[in-house]
Amino acid sequence: MLVEIANFISLRRHVGKARAAGLSRDVAARVAAAYPDVRLHPASASLLEIDFEGDTAEDLAVCLAAIRALCDAPFDLDGEQHRIELIFAAAVCAAERADEVRLTEEAEAALAEARAGNRAVTHDLVQPGRREVQRLGRELDLAIARNELLIQYQPKVHVRRQEIGSAEALIRWRHPTRGLVLPGDFIPAAEQAHLIDRLTLWTIRQVIADHQRLADRGHDLRLFINISGQLLSDEAFVREACALVGESDAKLGFEITETSVIRDPVGAIANLQIFADSGVVIAIDDYGAGLSSLAYLKQLPARELKIDKLFVTQLTSSNRDPLIVRSTIDLAHALEMEVVAEGVESHAAMALLTVMGCDMVQGFLISRPITLEALETFLSDQRARPAVADARPGLRALATAWARR
């Protein structure tokens, strides 16, 4: 569970910067007194992380409602009563199949939704049962044939050139009854139902067609596709993917997580080299979120490294995250890789990343994932003006101050 102080800036004006720095600890203290079994971690002055186990997924909803009611009462801040307005977001999964990285990502995605609607949002990752997997598999199989899938693109902007250099392709499912289904809800089922290869090959074909359409309109940029760790050791998939790439003139990139290589390091690294030799740019996704290993990093034929948004979103409110981000940028450059910062949502983060030497940025500050048609419009607009406006003078001063550290 992520608990964010929605009125933090307003409270900081009343109580001062020093006192505001401990607001998340105030919330933590109240929760800990009522629920001593939960694990509490103030992630920043305005954000609190809460971890706990329950007997069923429904226990999360019960706990969330209880904590929300508990924190409705005013807080005593140095003798004054203040209301702390909170936004709640959470993710839940089966303990025996817990993936801490994905659980955190889903909680963060839920927080982004909660901010937009000022409400509590929960993402349920409890693994579906065998029958549910089979049902989703059958529906997804039909969805591919019926063209119910679509691709949205999120641009990556080159910081120094102030232009869009590439974009990440993100698959969506237009379900006839459920509406728009995001990949986190059907990719695990596709992997369990052994449909991930067919789904990814469909994606590659569609992205190649989209690349051709963009090229015909004068937009020359590389499109990146996420590749499941299951496929890195699948020889049949590798052959067919390479054949599709070889038959086209499309400029493609494959994004893989470093942890996905751990399943079969020898086979995965060998097949990634095959992709690289065929002209596909390899990008390491979510770097720093999992079990990052320099032993694997130096062996991967990657030309791009993406810093996980966990570090980027806390860049201007944490003392350690800027150090981690800057050292990661220096490491990647030493290994002759370009660096992409994911999850860039503020001009302040953009200013710091620019000074640190980050090559590219991706996030809601630039654009949300958009359709191909919207991407074409976006690209055309950028021909007339820079993709990212200069940071305000105060933000440039902030960046300069960081450079001196």
KEKE-3310 file (N, C-alpha, C; in steps of 0.2 Angstrom, whole numbers, plus 5000, padded with zeros to 4 digits):
npx = (5004:5003:5003:5000:5003:4991:4989:5002:5011:5003:5002:5016:5018:5012:5018:5031:5047:5056:5048:5038:5045:5044:5031:5026:5031:5023:5011:5014:5017:5004:4997:5005:5003:4990:4990:5001:5007:5010:5022:5031:5036:5043:5044:5047:5045:5032:5026:5021:5025:5017:5018:5010:5004:4989:4975:4967:4964:4954:4957:4965:4957:4949:4959:4964:4953:4951:4963:4961:4950:4955:4965:4957:4955:4961:4978:4990:5001:5014:5007:4996:4981:4979:4972:4977:4977:4974:4980:4976:4984:4986:4992:4990:4994:4996:5004:5013:5017:5023:5030:5040:5045:5036:5024:5027:5027:5014:5007:5012:5007:4994:4994:4996:4984:4975:4979:4975:4961:4959:4956:4954:4964:4966:4976:4973:4983:4982:4985:4977:4966:4968:4958:4953:4965:4965:4953:4955:4966:4960:4951:4961:4967:4957:4956:4968:4966:4954:4958:4957:4967:4978:4991:4999:5009:5023:5032:5051:5061:5076:5087:5097:5096:5083:5072:5061:5067:5064:5052:5042:5033:5017:5006:4989:4972:4957:4944:4929:4919:4925:4931:4945:4959:4974:4991:4997:4986:4984:4996:5003:4994:4994:5007:5007:4997:5005:5005:5012:5022:5016:5008:5018:5025:5014:5014:5026:5025:5015:5021:5031:5024:5018:5029:5033:5023:5025:5038:5035:5028:5038:5044:5057:5061:5066:5057:5052:5050:5043:5050:5046:5054:5052:5054:5067:5074:5069:5071:5063:5055:5065:5071:5060:5057:5068:5068:5057:5061:5072:5066:5061:5063:5062:5067:5070:5069:5072:5066:5071:5071:5083:5083:5076:5085:5092:5086:5090:5105:5115:5109:5100:5108:5116:5105:5101:5112:5111:5099:5104:5114:5106:5102:5094:5091:5096:5088:5090:5078:5069:5080:5089:5078:5076:5086:5099:5114:5131:5139:5131:5127:5138:5140:5129:5123:5119:5113:5106:5101:5088:5083:5075:5058:5056:5066:5067:5055:5057:5067:5069:5065:5072:5087:5096:5092:5096:5110:5111:5105:5114:5126:5122:5120:5133:5140:5133:5137:5150:5150:5147:5133:5118:5107:5091:5078:5065:5048:5047:5040:5040:5046:5056:5063:5067:5076:5086:5090:5095:5107:5114:5118:5109:5103:5091:5073:5058:5040:5026:5027:5032:5023:5008:5005:5000:4990:4994:4990:4989:5002:5008:5003:5009:5023:5023:5020:5031:5040:5039:5041:5051:5052:5052:5049:5060:5066:5060:5067:5070:5071:5081:5091:5090:5095:5108:5113:5113:5123:5135:5137)
npy = (4994:5011:5027:5043:5060:5072:5085:5091:5101:5112:5111:5111:5125:5130:5124:5124:5119:5110:5104:5098:5089:5077:5073:5061:5052:5055:5050:5037:5033:5034:5024:5013:5012:5007:4996:4985:4975:4977:4982:4997:5010:5026:5033:5045:5063:5065:5052:5036:5019:5004:4987:4971:4955:4945:4934:4932:4940:4950:4955:4966:4976:4978:4982:4994:5002:5003:5010:5022:5027:5029:5039:5050:5058:5074:5078:5081:5094:5100:5106:5111:5108:5099:5094:5080:5076:5062:5051:5035:5020:5004:4987:4969:4952:4934:4926:4916:4917:4929:4944:4955:4967:4969:4970:4982:4991:4990:4995:5008:5012:5012:5022:5033:5033:5035:5048:5056:5054:5057:5047:5030:5017:5001:4988:4972:4958:4944:4928:4921:4906:4889:4886:4899:4904:4896:4901:4914:4913:4907:4917:4927:4921:4921:4935:4939:4934:4941:4954:4962:4968:4982:4994:5006:5020:5027:5041:5044:5056:5064:5072:5082:5085:5089:5082:5070:5054:5040:5028:5019:5004:4999:4986:4984:4978:4978:4973:4965:4965:4969:4981:4992:4983:4982:4978:4972:4964:4954:4949:4940:4929:4926:4921:4910:4902:4899:4907:4918:4919:4920:4931:4941:4940:4944:4957:4962:4961:4971:4983:4984:4987:4999:5007:5008:5016:5027:5031:5033:5045:5053:5052:5047:5036:5025:5010:5003:4986:4977:4962:4946:4937:4924:4921:4923:4912:4904:4896:4894:4905:4915:4913:4916:4929:4936:4933:4941:4954:4954:4954:4966:4984:4991:5000:4994:4990:4980:4978:4972:4965:4965:4955:4945:4938:4930:4918:4909:4912:4909:4905:4916:4927:4923:4923:4936:4942:4937:4944:4957:4957:4956:4969:4974:4985:4983:4985:4988:4986:4994:4995:4993:4990:4977:4962:4968:4965:4967:4957:4951:4962:4968:4958:4958:4962:4976:4992:5002:5009:5008:5018:5013:5019:5020:5026:5038:5045:5049:5058:5072:5073:5065:5060:5050:5044:5053:5051:5038:5038:5046:5039:5028:5032:5037:5024:5017:5025:5023:5010:5012:5014:5022:5032:5030:5039:5033:5037:5051:5065:5078:5095:5098:5086:5083:5094:5090:5078:5082:5089:5079:5072:5063:5054:5052:5054:5048:5048:5055:5069:5071:5063:5054:5036:5034:5033:5027:5037:5048:5049:5052:5065:5071:5070:5078:5091:5093:5097:5110:5116:5114:5098:5097:5109:5123:5122:5131:5146:5145:5131:5128:5134:5125:5114:5118:5119:5106:5101:5106:5098)
npz = (5000:4996:5003:5001:5005:5001:5003:5005:5001:5005:5019:5022:5020:5031:5043:5041:5033:5039:5049:5041:5035:5042:5041:5035:5044:5055:5051:5049:5063:5069:5062:5065:5079:5079:5071:5074:5067:5054:5041:5040:5030:5028:5013:5008:5013:5010:5007:5011:5013:5015:5020:5021:5026:5022:5025:5014:4998:5000:5013:5011:5006:5018:5027:5021:5021:5035:5039:5032:5038:5051:5049:5047:5057:5064:5065:5078:5076:5082:5093:5086:5078:5063:5047:5038:5022:5013:5000:4994:4988:4981:4979:4977:4979:4977:4990:4988:4975:4974:4967:4970:4963:4953:4960:4967:4956:4951:4962:4961:4949:4952:4961:4953:4946:4957:4961:4950:4951:4965:4974:4982:4975:4969:4963:4958:4959:4961:4956:4943:4943:4937:4928:4925:4919:4907:4901:4899:4890:4879:4876:4873:4862:4853:4852:4846:4833:4830:4829:4840:4848:4851:4848:4858:4859:4868:4868:4868:4873:4867:4877:4875:4861:4860:4854:4848:4849:4849:4852:4864:4862:4867:4871:4871:4875:4867:4874:4871:4881:4893:4891:4889:4891:4901:4899:4911:4916:4907:4901:4911:4910:4897:4897:4905:4898:4887:4876:4874:4865:4852:4854:4855:4843:4835:4839:4835:4821:4819:4824:4815:4803:4808:4809:4796:4791:4798:4793:4780:4781:4784:4797:4806:4817:4830:4836:4850:4858:4871:4877:4883:4897:4896:4882:4879:4878:4869:4855:4843:4843:4842:4830:4821:4825:4821:4807:4803:4806:4798:4785:4784:4783:4795:4810:4824:4842:4856:4872:4887:4903:4916:4925:4919:4912:4921:4922:4912:4909:4899:4887:4885:4884:4872:4863:4863:4858:4845:4841:4842:4832:4821:4819:4828:4842:4858:4874:4891:4903:4917:4925:4941:4948:4951:4954:4951:4942:4940:4934:4924:4917:4910:4901:4892:4876:4875:4871:4877:4892:4904:4917:4931:4936:4949:4955:4948:4951:4964:4963:4966:4979:4988:4996:4993:4981:4969:4970:4966:4954:4946:4947:4941:4928:4925:4925:4915:4903:4904:4899:4887:4884:4880:4891:4897:4906:4915:4919:4921:4927:4931:4929:4937:4940:4926:4925:4934:4929:4916:4919:4925:4915:4908:4894:4887:4890:4897:4900:4909:4909:4896:4887:4888:4885:4868:4853:4837:4827:4835:4839:4827:4824:4836:4833:4821:4827:4834:4825:4823:4835:4851:4858:4872:4884:4890:4906:4920:4926:4940:4941:4933:4941:4952:4945:4943:4955:4959:4951:4957:4967)
capx = (5000:5006:4999:5003:5000:4989:4990:5009:5013:4999:5005:5023:5018:5010:5022:5038:5050:5059:5042:5035:5049:5042:5024:5025:5032:5017:5006:5016:5016:4997:4996:5009:5000:4984:4992:5008:5010:5012:5028:5030:5043:5042:5048:5049:5041:5025:5024:5022:5024:5015:5017:5008:5001:4983:4973:4964:4965:4949:4960:4968:4952:4947:4964:4964:4947:4952:4968:4959:4946:4960:4968:4953:4955:4966:4985:4993:5008:5017:5002:4991:4977:4979:4970:4982:4973:4978:4978:4978:4984:4988:4992:4989:4996:4997:5011:5018:5020:5025:5035:5041:5046:5029:5019:5028:5026:5007:5005:5014:5002:4988:4994:4995:4977:4972:4980:4970:4954:4959:4953:4958:4964:4969:4977:4973:4987:4981:4986:4971:4967:4970:4952:4953:4970:4963:4948:4959:4970:4955:4949:4966:4969:4952:4957:4973:4963:4949:4961:4955:4973:4981:4997:5000:5016:5025:5039:5057:5064:5083:5087:5101:5094:5076:5068:5059:5072:5061:5046:5040:5026:5014:5001:4982:4967:4951:4940:4922:4915:4929:4934:4952:4963:4981:4995:4998:4981:4983:5002:5004:4989:4997:5013:5005:4994:5009:5003:5016:5026:5011:5006:5024:5026:5009:5016:5032:5022:5011:5025:5034:5019:5017:5036:5033:5018:5028:5043:5032:5026:5044:5046:5062:5062:5066:5051:5055:5045:5045:5051:5045:5059:5051:5055:5074:5078:5064:5074:5059:5053:5071:5071:5054:5057:5074:5065:5052:5066:5076:5062:5058:5068:5060:5072:5067:5073:5069:5067:5071:5073:5089:5081:5074:5091:5094:5083:5095:5110:5119:5105:5097:5114:5117:5100:5101:5117:5108:5095:5109:5118:5102:5101:5089:5094:5094:5088:5089:5072:5068:5087:5089:5072:5077:5093:5104:5121:5136:5141:5127:5127:5144:5139:5123:5124:5114:5115:5102:5099:5083:5083:5068:5055:5056:5072:5066:5050:5059:5073:5069:5063:5076:5094:5100:5090:5100:5116:5110:5104:5120:5131:5120:5122:5140:5141:5131:5141:5157:5149:5145:5126:5114:5103:5084:5075:5058:5043:5048:5034:5041:5051:5062:5066:5070:5082:5092:5093:5099:5113:5117:5120:5105:5103:5084:5068:5051:5036:5020:5029:5032:5017:5006:5005:4995:4989:4999:4988:4991:5010:5010:5002:5014:5029:5022:5020:5038:5044:5038:5043:5055:5048:5052:5051:5065:5064:5059:5073:5071:5073:5088:5095:5091:5100:5115:5115:5115:5129:5140:5137)
capy = (5000:5018:5032:5049:5066:5076:5092:5091:5108:5117:5110:5114:5132:5132:5121:5125:5114:5106:5100:5095:5083:5072:5071:5054:5048:5056:5045:5030:5032:5033:5017:5008:5011:5003:4990:4984:4969:4980:4985:5004:5013:5032:5033:5052:5067:5064:5046:5031:5012:4999:4980:4966:4949:4943:4927:4933:4947:4955:4958:4972:4982:4980:4986:5000:5006:5005:5015:5028:5030:5030:5045:5055:5063:5078:5077:5086:5096:5105:5109:5114:5103:5099:5088:5077:5073:5056:5047:5028:5016:4997:4981:4963:4946:4928:4927:4911:4919:4936:4947:4962:4972:4970:4972:4989:4994:4990:5000:5015:5013:5013:5029:5038:5033:5038:5055:5059:5055:5059:5042:5024:5013:4994:4983:4965:4953:4937:4924:4917:4899:4886:4887:4906:4905:4893:4905:4920:4910:4906:4924:4931:4918:4924:4942:4940:4933:4946:4961:4966:4971:4988:4996:5013:5022:5032:5044:5045:5062:5065:5078:5087:5087:5091:5079:5063:5049:5033:5027:5012:5001:4996:4983:4985:4973:4980:4967:4967:4967:4972:4987:4992:4979:4984:4972:4969:4960:4948:4946:4934:4924:4924:4917:4904:4899:4898:4912:4924:4920:4922:4938:4945:4940:4949:4964:4964:4963:4977:4988:4985:4990:5006:5010:5009:5021:5033:5032:5036:5052:5057:5052:5042:5035:5018:5008:4997:4981:4973:4955:4942:4933:4917:4920:4924:4905:4900:4896:4895:4913:4919:4912:4919:4936:4938:4933:4947:4959:4954:4955:4973:4990:4994:5001:4991:4989:4975:4980:4966:4966:4961:4949:4940:4934:4926:4911:4905:4917:4907:4905:4922:4931:4921:4925:4943:4944:4936:4950:4963:4956:4957:4976:4976:4988:4980:4990:4985:4989:4993:4994:4995:4988:4970:4960:4971:4962:4969:4952:4950:4969:4968:4953:4959:4967:4982:4999:5007:5006:5012:5018:5012:5025:5020:5031:5044:5048:5052:5061:5078:5072:5060:5061:5044:5042:5056:5048:5031:5039:5049:5034:5023:5036:5036:5017:5015:5028:5019:5004:5014:5014:5028:5031:5033:5039:5032:5040:5058:5068:5085:5099:5098:5080:5084:5098:5087:5073:5085:5091:5073:5069:5058:5055:5052:5054:5046:5049:5059:5075:5071:5061:5047:5031:5037:5029:5029:5043:5054:5050:5056:5072:5073:5071:5084:5097:5094:5100:5117:5118:5109:5093:5098:5116:5124:5122:5138:5149:5142:5124:5128:5135:5119:5109:5120:5118:5099:5100:5107:5093)
capz = (5000:4996:5006:4999:5008:4995:5004:5008:5000:5009:5026:5023:5021:5038:5048:5039:5029:5044:5052:5036:5033:5046:5041:5033:5050:5059:5048:5051:5070:5070:5059:5069:5085:5078:5067:5075:5063:5047:5040:5038:5028:5025:5007:5007:5017:5008:5004:5016:5011:5020:5018:5026:5023:5025:5023:5007:4995:5003:5019:5009:5006:5025:5030:5018:5024:5042:5040:5030:5044:5057:5048:5046:5063:5064:5068:5082:5073:5087:5097:5082:5074:5056:5044:5033:5017:5011:4994:4995:4982:4984:4975:4981:4975:4981:4993:4986:4969:4975:4963:4974:4958:4949:4965:4968:4950:4951:4967:4959:4944:4956:4964:4948:4945:4963:4960:4945:4954:4972:4978:4983:4969:4971:4958:4961:4955:4963:4950:4941:4944:4930:4923:4923:4914:4901:4898:4896:4885:4874:4874:4870:4856:4848:4851:4841:4826:4828:4829:4846:4851:4848:4851:4859:4859:4873:4865:4872:4870:4868:4881:4872:4855:4861:4849:4849:4845:4848:4856:4866:4860:4873:4869:4874:4873:4867:4876:4869:4887:4899:4889:4887:4896:4901:4899:4917:4917:4903:4899:4915:4908:4890:4898:4908:4893:4882:4870:4874:4858:4847:4855:4854:4836:4832:4841:4830:4814:4819:4825:4809:4799:4810:4808:4789:4790:4801:4788:4774:4782:4785:4804:4806:4824:4832:4840:4855:4860:4877:4876:4889:4898:4893:4875:4877:4877:4864:4849:4838:4843:4840:4822:4818:4826:4817:4800:4803:4806:4792:4779:4784:4784:4801:4815:4830:4848:4861:4879:4891:4910:4917:4929:4915:4909:4926:4921:4908:4906:4893:4881:4884:4881:4866:4858:4863:4853:4838:4839:4841:4825:4816:4819:4834:4848:4865:4879:4898:4906:4924:4929:4948:4952:4953:4956:4946:4943:4935:4930:4918:4913:4906:4895:4888:4870:4876:4869:4880:4899:4906:4924:4934:4938:4956:4957:4945:4954:4970:4962:4969:4986:4991:4996:4990:4974:4965:4969:4963:4947:4943:4947:4935:4921:4923:4924:4908:4899:4904:4896:4880:4883:4882:4897:4897:4913:4915:4924:4922:4928:4933:4926:4942:4938:4920:4925:4937:4924:4911:4922:4927:4908:4905:4887:4885:4896:4895:4905:4908:4907:4889:4884:4890:4879:4863:4847:4831:4824:4839:4838:4820:4826:4841:4829:4817:4831:4837:4820:4824:4842:4854:4862:4879:4885:4894:4913:4922:4929:4947:4940:4931:4947:4955:4942:4944:4962:4960:4947:4961:4973)
cpx = (5004:5001:5003:4999:4998:4990:4997:5011:5010:5002:5012:5023:5016:5015:5029:5041:5053:5053:5039:5038:5047:5035:5022:5026:5026:5012:5008:5015:5009:4995:4999:5006:4994:4985:4999:5011:5012:5019:5028:5037:5041:5047:5051:5045:5034:5022:5026:5021:5022:5014:5014:5005:4994:4981:4970:4965:4960:4952:4963:4963:4950:4952:4965:4959:4948:4957:4966:4954:4950:4963:4964:4953:4961:4972:4987:5000:5010:5012:4996:4988:4977:4976:4975:4977:4977:4975:4980:4979:4988:4988:4993:4991:4996:5004:5016:5021:5022:5031:5035:5041:5039:5024:5020:5026:5018:5004:5007:5009:4996:4988:4993:4987:4973:4973:4976:4963:4953:4954:4957:4958:4968:4970:4978:4977:4987:4981:4979:4972:4968:4964:4952:4959:4968:4957:4951:4963:4966:4953:4955:4968:4964:4954:4962:4970:4958:4951:4958:4961:4975:4987:4997:5007:5018:5032:5044:5060:5072:5084:5091:5099:5087:5072:5066:5064:5069:5055:5045:5033:5023:5007:4995:4977:4961:4946:4933:4917:4918:4931:4941:4956:4970:4985:4996:4992:4980:4990:5004:5000:4992:5003:5011:5001:4998:5007:5007:5020:5022:5009:5012:5025:5020:5011:5022:5029:5019:5015:5029:5030:5018:5024:5036:5029:5021:5034:5040:5030:5032:5047:5051:5064:5062:5060:5054:5049:5047:5045:5051:5052:5059:5054:5063:5078:5073:5067:5069:5057:5059:5071:5066:5055:5063:5072:5061:5056:5070:5072:5060:5064:5067:5066:5068:5072:5069:5071:5066:5073:5079:5088:5079:5079:5093:5091:5087:5100:5113:5115:5102:5102:5115:5112:5099:5106:5115:5104:5099:5112:5113:5099:5096:5093:5092:5094:5087:5084:5072:5075:5087:5083:5072:5084:5098:5111:5125:5139:5137:5127:5132:5144:5134:5125:5119:5117:5111:5101:5094:5082:5076:5065:5054:5061:5070:5060:5052:5065:5074:5067:5067:5084:5098:5099:5094:5107:5116:5109:5110:5125:5129:5121:5129:5143:5139:5135:5148:5156:5146:5138:5123:5109:5096:5081:5068:5054:5045:5042:5034:5046:5058:5066:5070:5076:5088:5095:5097:5106:5117:5120:5116:5103:5095:5079:5061:5047:5030:5021:5029:5025:5015:5006:4999:4995:4994:4997:4990:4999:5012:5009:5007:5020:5029:5023:5027:5042:5044:5040:5047:5050:5047:5053:5056:5062:5064:5066:5075:5073:5080:5093:5096:5095:5107:5118:5117:5122:5135:5142:5142)
cpy = (5006:5023:5039:5055:5071:5083:5094:5099:5113:5117:5112:5121:5134:5130:5122:5118:5108:5101:5096:5089:5077:5070:5064:5049:5049:5051:5038:5028:5030:5026:5012:5006:5006:4996:4988:4979:4971:4982:4992:5007:5020:5033:5040:5056:5066:5058:5040:5024:5008:4992:4976:4960:4948:4936:4927:4940:4952:4958:4965:4978:4983:4984:4993:5005:5008:5010:5022:5031:5032:5037:5051:5060:5067:5076:5083:5088:5101:5109:5112:5108:5104:5093:5086:5074:5068:5053:5040:5024:5009:4992:4975:4957:4940:4928:4922:4912:4927:4938:4954:4968:4974:4973:4980:4993:4995:4995:5007:5017:5015:5020:5034:5039:5037:5046:5059:5059:5056:5053:5036:5020:5006:4990:4976:4960:4946:4933:4920:4909:4896:4887:4894:4907:4902:4898:4911:4918:4910:4913:4928:4928:4921:4932:4944:4940:4938:4953:4965:4969:4977:4990:5004:5014:5028:5035:5044:5051:5063:5072:5084:5090:5090:5089:5072:5058:5042:5033:5020:5010:4997:4993:4983:4980:4977:4975:4969:4968:4970:4979:4987:4989:4981:4977:4968:4964:4954:4945:4940:4928:4921:4919:4910:4899:4897:4901:4918:4925:4922:4929:4943:4945:4945:4956:4966:4965:4969:4983:4989:4989:4998:5010:5012:5015:5028:5036:5036:5043:5056:5057:5046:5041:5027:5016:5002:4993:4978:4965:4951:4938:4926:4916:4921:4917:4901:4901:4897:4902:4917:4919:4916:4927:4939:4938:4939:4953:4960:4955:4962:4978:4993:4995:4999:4991:4984:4977:4973:4968:4962:4955:4943:4935:4929:4919:4907:4910:4915:4908:4912:4927:4930:4924:4932:4946:4943:4942:4956:4963:4957:4964:4978:4979:4985:4985:4986:4989:4989:4992:4997:4992:4981:4968:4962:4968:4964:4963:4950:4957:4969:4963:4954:4964:4973:4988:5005:5004:5011:5012:5018:5018:5025:5025:5038:5048:5052:5056:5068:5078:5068:5062:5056:5043:5046:5053:5042:5033:5042:5043:5029:5026:5035:5029:5015:5019:5025:5013:5005:5013:5020:5026:5034:5033:5038:5036:5047:5062:5076:5089:5099:5092:5080:5089:5094:5081:5076:5086:5084:5069:5063:5059:5056:5052:5052:5046:5054:5066:5076:5069:5055:5042:5034:5032:5031:5036:5049:5055:5054:5063:5075:5075:5077:5091:5098:5097:5107:5120:5112:5104:5094:5106:5117:5124:5129:5140:5145:5134:5123:5130:5129:5114:5111:5119:5110:5097:5101:5102:5088)
cpz = (5000:4998:5005:5002:5002:4996:5007:5007:5004:5016:5027:5023:5028:5043:5047:5036:5034:5047:5047:5034:5037:5046:5039:5040:5055:5057:5050:5058:5072:5068:5063:5075:5085:5075:5068:5070:5056:5047:5037:5036:5025:5019:5006:5013:5016:5006:5010:5012:5016:5017:5023:5022:5026:5022:5016:5005:4998:5009:5017:5009:5013:5028:5028:5021:5031:5043:5037:5035:5050:5056:5046:5051:5062:5067:5072:5079:5078:5090:5093:5078:5067:5053:5038:5028:5013:5004:4995:4988:4984:4978:4979:4976:4980:4983:4990:4979:4969:4971:4966:4969:4955:4954:4967:4962:4949:4956:4965:4953:4947:4959:4959:4946:4951:4963:4956:4947:4961:4975:4979:4977:4971:4964:4960:4956:4957:4956:4949:4942:4937:4925:4920:4918:4907:4897:4895:4890:4879:4871:4870:4863:4851:4847:4846:4834:4825:4828:4834:4850:4847:4851:4852:4860:4864:4870:4870:4869:4872:4871:4877:4865:4855:4856:4851:4845:4844:4852:4858:4865:4866:4870:4874:4871:4873:4868:4874:4875:4893:4897:4887:4893:4896:4901:4905:4919:4913:4900:4904:4912:4901:4892:4901:4903:4887:4875:4870:4867:4853:4848:4854:4846:4832:4833:4836:4823:4814:4820:4818:4804:4801:4809:4800:4788:4793:4796:4782:4775:4785:4793:4805:4814:4825:4837:4844:4857:4866:4875:4883:4891:4896:4886:4874:4876:4872:4857:4843:4837:4840:4832:4819:4819:4821:4809:4799:4802:4800:4785:4779:4784:4791:4806:4822:4836:4852:4868:4883:4898:4912:4921:4925:4912:4914:4925:4917:4905:4900:4887:4880:4881:4874:4861:4858:4858:4846:4836:4838:4834:4820:4815:4824:4840:4854:4870:4886:4901:4913:4928:4936:4952:4954:4955:4951:4947:4937:4931:4924:4914:4908:4900:4890:4882:4870:4874:4873:4887:4901:4914:4927:4937:4945:4959:4954:4949:4961:4969:4966:4976:4990:4991:4993:4983:4969:4964:4965:4955:4943:4942:4941:4929:4920:4922:4916:4902:4898:4900:4889:4879:4884:4887:4896:4904:4912:4920:4926:4921:4930:4929:4931:4940:4931:4921:4928:4932:4918:4913:4923:4920:4906:4898:4885:4891:4893:4901:4904:4906:4899:4885:4888:4884:4875:4857:4842:4828:4828:4839:4832:4821:4831:4837:4824:4821:4833:4831:4820:4830:4846:4858:4869:4881:4890:4901:4915:4926:4936:4946:4937:4936:4951:4952:4943:4950:4963:4956:4952:4966:4972)
residu = (MET:LEU:VAL:GLU:ILE:ALA:ASN:PHE:ILE:SER:LEU:ARG:ARG:HIS:VAL:GLY:LYS:ALA:ARG:ALA:ALA:GLY:LEU:SER:ARG:ASP:VAL:ALA:ALA:ARG:VAL:ALA:ALA:ALA:TYR:PRO:ASP:VAL:ARG:LEU:HIS:PRO:ALA:SER:ALA:SER:LEU:LEU:GLU:ILE:ASP:PHE:GLU:GLY:ASP:THR:ALA:GLU:ASP:LEU:ALA:VAL:CYS:LEU:ALA:ALA:ILE:ARG:ALA:LEU:CYS:ASP:ALA:PRO:PHE:ASP:LEU:ASP:GLY:GLU:GLN:HIS:ARG:ILE:GLU:LEU:ILE:PHE:ALA:ALA:ALA:VAL:CYS:ALA:ALA:GLU:ARG:ALA:ASP:GLU:VAL:ARG:LEU:THR:GLU:GLU:ALA:GLU:ALA:ALA:LEU:ALA:GLU:ALA:ARG:ALA:GLY:ASN:ARG:ALA:VAL:THR:HIS:ASP:LEU:VAL:GLN:PRO:GLY:ARG:ARG:GLU:VAL:GLN:ARG:LEU:GLY:ARG:GLU:LEU:ASP:LEU:ALA:ILE:ALA:ARG:ASN:GLU:LEU:LEU:ILE:GLN:TYR:GLN:PRO:LYS:VAL:HIS:VAL:ARG:ARG:GLN:GLU:ILE:GLY:SER:ALA:GLU:ALA:LEU:ILE:ARG:TRP:ARG:HIS:PRO:THR:ARG:GLY:LEU:VAL:LEU:PRO:GLY:ASP:PHE:ILE:PRO:ALA:ALA:GLU:GLN:ALA:HIS:LEU:ILE:ASP:ARG:LEU:THR:LEU:TRP:THR:ILE:ARG:GLN:VAL:ILE:ALA:ASP:HIS:GLN:ARG:LEU:ALA:ASP:ARG:GLY:HIS:ASP:LEU:ARG:LEU:PHE:ILE:ASN:ILE:SER:GLY:GLN:LEU:LEU:SER:ASP:GLU:ALA:PHE:VAL:ARG:GLU:ALA:CYS:ALA:LEU:VAL:GLY:GLU:SER:ASP:ALA:LYS:LEU:GLY:PHE:GLU:ILE:THR:GLU:THR:SER:VAL:ILE:ARG:ASP:PRO:VAL:GLY:ALA:ILE:ALA:ASN:LEU:GLN:ILE:PHE:ALA:ASP:SER:GLY:VAL:VAL:ILE:ALA:ILE:ASP:ASP:TYR:GLY:ALA:GLY:LEU:SER:SER:LEU:ALA:TYR:LEU:LYS:GLN:LEU:PRO:ALA:ARG:GLU:LEU:LYS:ILE:ASP:LYS:LEU:PHE:VAL:THR:GLN:LEU:THR:SER:SER:ASN:ARG:ASP:PRO:LEU:ILE:VAL:ARG:SER:THR:ILE:ASP:LEU:ALA:HIS:ALA:LEU:GLU:MET:GLU:VAL:VAL:ALA:GLU:GLY:VAL:GLU:SER:HIS:ALA:ALA:MET:ALA:LEU:LEU:THR:VAL:MET:GLY:CYS:ASP:MET:VAL:GLN:GLY:PHE:LEU:ILE:SER:ARG:PRO:ILE:THR:LEU:GLU:ALA:LEU:GLU:THR:PHE:LEU:SER:ASP:GLN:ARG:ALA:ARG:PRO:ALA:VAL:ALA:ASP:ALA:ARG:PRO:GLY:LEU:ARG:ALA:LEU:ALA:THR:ALA:TRP:ALA:ARG:ARG)
# end
